[in-house]
Amino acid sequence: MQACGVEPAHVVRAALRRAVKGWHLLPIFAPPPKEQRTRYTQWQARTSLAVDATSLAVLLRDHDPLDVLSKWALIRGQVEPRIWAEIDILLDEIADRAAPPQEPNVS
């Protein structure tokens, strides 16, 4: 990816934009995925995410009544799998564009 001139943080931000386009927070808690998250800082991005206040209030009431968790901890299970799916799509798109063009078979 970096050999193609694409910064990982740009991929993460693009994936986040794609993942949340048309997405709405549900008032249902989804546990975060158990897969290990990346430890590479270049794959991390800080962002803000607007969510439905009513759904967030239900999540807070039902899963964090003491308000000790971060809001991200409450919505991560809904958002993060979508972001990783978009990262996979973007990586495939980058690989396709970086691959040398194939010449057609002439018989």
C-alpha positions in Angstrom: 0.0 0.0 0.0 2.7 2.5 0.9 4.6 1.5 -2.2 1.6 2.7 -4.1 1.8 6.1 -2.2 -1.2 5.4 -0.1 -1.0 6.3 3.6 -2.7 3.8 6.0 -4.4 6.6 7.9 -6.0 7.8 4.6 -7.4 4.3 4.1 -8.8 4.2 7.6 -10.4 7.6 7.2 -11.9 6.6 3.8 -13.1 3.4 5.3 -14.8 5.2 8.2 -16.5 7.6 5.8 -17.8 4.7 3.7 -18.8 2.6 6.7 -21.0 5.3 8.3 -22.6 6.5 5.1 -26.2 5.7 5.5 -25.6 3.9 8.9 -27.7 4.7 11.9 -26.9 3.7 15.5 -29.3 1.1 16.8 -30.3 1.1 20.4 -29.0 -2.5 20.8 -25.6 -3.2 22.2 -23.3 -5.2 20.0 -20.2 -6.6 21.6 -17.0 -5.6 19.9 -15.4 -8.2 17.7 -13.0 -10.5 19.4 -10.4 -10.3 16.6 -7.2 -8.6 17.7 -7.1 -5.0 16.7 -4.1 -3.5 15.0 -1.3 -2.2 17.1 0.2 -0.1 14.3 -0.3 3.6 15.0 -0.4 4.4 11.3 -3.7 2.4 11.2 -5.3 4.6 13.8 -7.3 7.7 13.2 -9.0 10.2 15.5 -12.5 11.2 14.4 -15.9 12.4 15.5 -19.0 10.5 14.7 -22.4 11.9 15.0 -24.9 9.4 16.3 -28.6 9.3 17.1 -29.0 10.8 20.6 -32.0 8.7 21.5 -30.3 5.4 20.5 -27.2 6.4 22.5 -29.3 7.3 25.5 -30.8 3.8 25.4 -27.4 2.2 25.2 -26.2 4.4 28.1 -29.2 3.5 30.2 -29.1 -0.2 29.5 -25.3 -0.9 29.4 -23.6 2.0 31.2 -25.9 3.5 33.7 -23.0 4.9 35.7 -21.6 6.6 32.6 -18.1 5.1 33.1 -17.5 3.7 29.6 -16.5 5.8 26.6 -19.2 6.3 24.1 -17.0 4.5 21.6 -17.1 1.4 23.8 -20.9 1.4 23.4 -21.0 1.8 19.7 -17.8 0.1 18.6 -19.5 -3.3 18.1 -21.8 -1.8 15.6 -19.3 0.4 13.7 -15.9 -1.4 13.8 -16.9 -4.5 11.7 -18.2 -2.1 9.0 -15.0 -0.2 9.0 -12.9 -3.3 8.7 -15.1 -4.5 5.8 -14.5 -1.2 4.0 -10.8 -1.4 4.7 -10.7 -4.8 3.0 -12.6 -3.4 0.0 -10.3 -0.4 -0.2 -7.2 -2.6 -0.1 -8.6 -4.7 -2.9 -9.2 -1.6 -4.9 -5.7 -0.4 -4.3 -4.2 -3.7 -5.3 -6.3 -3.8 -8.5 -5.1 -0.3 -9.5 -1.5 -1.1 -8.6 -1.4 -4.4 -10.6 0.1 -4.1 -14.0 -2.4 -4.2 -16.8 -2.8 -7.7 -18.3 -2.5 -8.1 -22.0 -5.4 -9.9 -23.7 -4.7 -13.4 -24.9 -4.4 -13.4 -28.7 -5.1 -16.8 -30.3 
